[in-house]
Amino acid sequence: MIMMHGLVRKICICAVLGVVHISFYMPSAFAESRMLTKDTKLHPQGWAVGDVVEFRKDTLITVNELGEVVSGTLENDTFLRPTGWDRIIGDYYQKTTYDGMGFFPHRYYHPYVERVYHTDIPGYGHLMYKSGTTVIFDAQGHVVTGTIKDGATVQLIKGKYGFITFKGGTVLTFYDSGAVRSGILEEDTYLRPLGWRSLPAELQSAGFLKFSAKKSVTFNENGEVVSGTLKDPAELRSEDGGIKAVKAGSVIHFNEAGEISIEAGETK
């Protein structure tokens, strides 16, 4: 009987812990999806000032228990702060304005002169996110995932020199820490992969490999490449312990030992 009571007690404890575990890993348990029937201005979650963002009709939004938007589709190009806003470099945007001026002397033909002005506007850590695309806000009101309209230059590792430019019109994502998680490279870029200290010494590259422009790259929170498209052929260590000659254009994944697996492309 004592053993039976003990067993029941253990089952109850496990059940309670299971509920706590699920609740801990489901912060969006109260999230609700809604279909917008018209373009609607709403408050994103985490904003301390009551500004609004306009979301597109006939699209789904997700709101939290307070009715704040967690994710939605933008109606217009919109300046928003990404999660890694303090790593954005040179965030100036050019605004074009037109000033039409006519001359009207009596009884004479008058020309119409149009003046065009280009003004650089500081972004203060904001990026322009593209209309018609989905953005996801973190708990602080920053965009953790979204499609940037223009290219964005981001500091890869906070406190260290080194910047990456990501291509406009593509999805840029961040970790909650503000470190960049993934994006599409604007140009060919030398980066260190996960496990770079174990790369073959014959490379003589200080652990850097060249990754291809216009291709996706994924990082860990330390700024090391977890996956990307190799720009040049290279001999790299494989998971079976051998050395593989990898062709340019191969999508490769790295583990902590600096070993690779190949998603696409061929080996000799």
Stockholm file with secondary structure:
# STOCKHOLM 1.0

chainA/1-268         MIMMHGLVRKICICAVLGVVHISFYMPSAFAESRMLTKDTKLHPQGWAVGDVVEFRKDTLITVNELGEVVSGTLENDTFLRPTGWDRIIGDYYQKTTYDGMGFFPHRYYHPYVERVYHTDIPGYGHLMYKSGTTVIFDAQGHVVTGTIKDGATVQLIKGKYGFITFKGGTVLTFYDSGAVRSGILEEDTYLRPLGWRSLPAELQSAGFLKFSAKKSVTFNENGEVVSGTLKDPAELRSEDGGIKAVKAGSVIHFNEAGEISIEAGETK
#=GR chainA/1-268 SS CHHHHHHHHHHHHHHHHHHHHHHHTCTTTTCEEEECSSCEEECBTTCSSCCCEEECTTSEEEECTTSCEEEEEBSSCEEECBTTGGGEESCEEEEEEEEEEECCCTTSCCCEEEEEEEEEEECTTCEEECTTSEEEECTTSCEEEEEESSCEEEESSTTSSCEEEECTTEEEEECTTSCEEEEEBSSCEEECBTTGGGSCGGGCSTTCEEECTTSEEEECTTSCEEEEEBSSCEEEEBTTSSEEEECTTCEEEECTTSCEEESSSCBC
#=GC SS_cons         CHHHHHHHHHHHHHHHHHHHHHHHTCTTTTCEEEECSSCEEECBTTCSSCCCEEECTTSEEEECTTSCEEEEEBSSCEEECBTTGGGEESCEEEEEEEEEEECCCTTSCCCEEEEEEEEEEECTTCEEECTTSEEEECTTSCEEEEEESSCEEEESSTTSSCEEEECTTEEEEECTTSCEEEEEBSSCEEECBTTGGGSCGGGCSTTCEEECTTSEEEECTTSCEEEEEBSSCEEEEBTTSSEEEECTTCEEEECTTSCEEESSSCBC
//
